[in-house]
Amino acid sequence: MATKIAIIPGNGAGDVFCANWYGWMHKKLNQISGVSCDLRNMPDPVTAKETVWIPFMHDEMTCDETTIIIGHSSGAEAAMRYSEKYPVRGIILVSACVTDLGDDNERESGYYNRPWEWQKIKSNTTFVVQFGSTDDPFIPWKEQQQVADGLESEFKKYNDKGHFMNSSFPELLNVVKEKLH
């Protein structure tokens, strides 16, 4: 059976296939034998409401115990909340945080209105890898560190990647390839 990978983008507007590294990663992962990667323009792309995204990930993208979820920014929070409810093969978090950072739109998403259930996430995944950068202009380092501490993630720390918005992301591709074996 093929390994499923779901890329869950950060919130925003526009075609996700043309945003950041998402389209590049989707293409690269679908070139690997035995891998099926799903990337979609998400419903409610600006607010990224948990009540919309989690059911979409479950019902439309069919994330399940064979799926590796790669979540970026708001997508990382969606991956964590999804893993509180459902078993998945693993999650890879990019620029994850734990609070709404005082932003009304982020608050409205619903991801931050209760404590994170770190133990449930860990018990529903076989691995958690996290990418963070100390120079992220949106996510303070202490927030990224809180996620790493809570999940005891395999933490890939950088000082020069910002919010990981480049058009390619070879370091992430290498980690996914590692986890496929």
KAPEBEL-V8503 format. One record per residue. N is the residue number from 1. SS is DSSP state (A for helix, B for strand, O for the rest). OMEGA is omega in radians with two decimals (999 if undefined). BURIAL is + if it has 16 or more other ideal C-beta (glycine too) atoms within 10 Angstrom, else -. Layout:
N|SS|OMEGA|BURIAL ; N|SS|OMEGA|BURIAL
//
This chain:
1|O|-3.14|- ; 2|O|3.00|- ; 3|B|3.10|+ ; 4|B|3.04|+ ; 5|B|3.10|+ ; 6|B|3.06|+ ; 7|B|3.13|+ ; 8|B|-3.04|+ ; 9|O|2.98|+ ; 10|O|3.12|+ ; 11|O|-3.11|+ ; 12|O|-3.14|- ; 13|O|3.10|- ; 14|O|-3.10|- ; 15|O|-3.10|- ; 16|A|3.13|+ ; 17|A|3.13|- ; 18|A|-3.06|- ; 19|O|3.04|+ ; 20|O|-3.10|+ ; 21|O|-3.00|+ ; 22|A|-3.12|+ ; 23|A|3.10|+ ; 24|A|-3.11|+ ; 25|A|3.12|+ ; 26|A|-3.13|+ ; 27|A|-3.11|- ; 28|A|-3.09|+ ; 29|A|3.13|+ ; 30|A|3.06|- ; 31|O|-3.12|- ; 32|O|3.13|+ ; 33|O|3.11|- ; 34|O|-3.14|- ; 35|B|3.03|+ ; 36|B|-3.10|- ; 37|B|-3.13|+ ; 38|B|3.05|+ ; 39|B|-3.11|+ ; 40|O|2.91|+ ; 41|O|-3.02|- ; 42|O|3.01|+ ; 43|O|-3.13|- ; 44|O|-2.99|- ; 45|O|-3.09|+ ; 46|O|-3.14|- ; 47|O|3.09|+ ; 48|O|-3.07|+ ; 49|O|3.09|+ ; 50|A|-3.10|+ ; 51|A|3.10|- ; 52|A|-3.02|+ ; 53|A|-3.09|+ ; 54|A|3.07|+ ; 55|A|3.11|- ; 56|A|3.11|+ ; 57|A|-3.10|+ ; 58|A|-2.98|- ; 59|A|-3.08|- ; 60|A|-3.13|- ; 61|O|3.14|+ ; 62|O|3.03|- ; 63|O|-3.14|+ ; 64|O|-3.04|- ; 65|O|3.07|- ; 66|O|-3.01|- ; 67|B|2.92|+ ; 68|B|3.11|+ ; 69|B|3.02|+ ; 70|B|-3.12|+ ; 71|B|3.11|+ ; 72|B|3.06|+ ; 73|O|3.08|+ ; 74|A|3.09|+ ; 75|A|3.07|+ ; 76|A|3.10|+ ; 77|A|3.08|+ ; 78|A|3.13|+ ; 79|A|-3.14|+ ; 80|A|3.14|+ ; 81|A|3.10|+ ; 82|A|-3.10|+ ; 83|A|2.99|+ ; 84|A|-3.05|+ ; 85|A|-2.97|- ; 86|O|3.03|+ ; 87|O|3.04|- ; 88|O|3.13|+ ; 89|O|3.14|+ ; 90|B|3.06|+ ; 91|B|3.05|+ ; 92|B|-3.03|+ ; 93|B|3.12|+ ; 94|B|-3.12|+ ; 95|O|3.13|+ ; 96|O|3.07|+ ; 97|O|-3.07|+ ; 98|O|-3.14|+ ; 99|O|3.11|- ; 100|O|3.08|+ ; 101|O|3.13|- ; 102|O|-3.10|- ; 103|O|-3.09|- ; 104|A|-3.13|- ; 105|A|3.11|- ; 106|A|3.13|+ ; 107|A|-3.11|- ; 108|A|-3.13|+ ; 109|A|3.11|+ ; 110|O|-3.10|+ ; 111|O|-2.94|+ ; 112|O|-3.01|+ ; 113|O|3.14|- ; 114|O|-3.14|- ; 115|O|3.06|- ; 116|O|-3.13|+ ; 117|O|-3.03|+ ; 118|A|-3.10|+ ; 119|A|3.11|- ; 120|A|3.13|- ; 121|A|-3.11|+ ; 122|A|-3.12|+ ; 123|A|3.13|- ; 124|O|-3.14|+ ; 125|O|3.03|+ ; 126|O|3.05|- ; 127|O|3.02|+ ; 128|B|3.05|+ ; 129|B|-3.10|+ ; 130|B|3.02|+ ; 131|B|3.09|+ ; 132|B|3.11|+ ; 133|B|-3.10|+ ; 134|O|-3.13|- ; 135|O|3.10|- ; 136|O|-3.09|+ ; 137|O|-3.08|- ; 138|O|-3.03|- ; 139|O|3.12|+ ; 140|O|-3.11|- ; 141|A|-3.09|- ; 142|A|3.08|- ; 143|A|3.12|+ ; 144|A|3.13|+ ; 145|A|3.10|+ ; 146|A|3.09|+ ; 147|A|-3.13|+ ; 148|A|3.13|+ ; 149|A|-3.11|- ; 150|A|-3.07|+ ; 151|A|-3.04|+ ; 152|O|-3.06|- ; 153|O|2.93|+ ; 154|B|-2.91|+ ; 155|B|3.09|+ ; 156|B|-3.04|+ ; 157|B|3.09|- ; 158|B|3.10|- ; 159|O|-2.97|- ; 160|O|-3.09|- ; 161|O|3.13|+ ; 162|O|-3.12|- ; 163|O|3.12|+ ; 164|O|-3.10|+ ; 165|O|3.10|+ ; 166|O|-3.11|- ; 167|O|3.04|- ; 168|O|-3.06|- ; 169|O|-3.07|+ ; 170|A|3.14|- ; 171|A|3.10|- ; 172|A|3.12|+ ; 173|A|3.14|+ ; 174|A|3.13|- ; 175|A|3.13|+ ; 176|A|3.14|+ ; 177|A|3.09|- ; 178|A|-3.07|- ; 179|A|3.13|+ ; 180|O|-3.08|- ; 181|O|999|-
//
